[in-house]
Amino acid sequence: MQSPHVVAALELARARHNAIREEDLERYAASEDELIKHCAVLGMVDPLRQSLEDRAALDELMALETASLRIVERMSVDVSGRLAELAARSRTNSAYLRSERSSVNAL
């Protein structure tokens, strides 16, 4: 028989993984605290007393959370790249505006 905490944690991990695959960060983050609570309870259980079903479910949970983390990392790299590009454009625009002002003032 599966532990209710394992079942709940696995359901949350699946929902979180689907959310992050859909790039829905709010939905992904919304269930983090609840997942942490279930996992904290599971961390107190002696692994030798877990059923085979629980172990398989926990393996799936870890695989889902690992895959989700990879997606989040890719998204983070993407956003960092976009921010760097925006910063470079901003610096270019500022330099252009300073140059324009200098040109106008020189007249």
Disulfide bonds with the S-S distance in Angstrom:
none
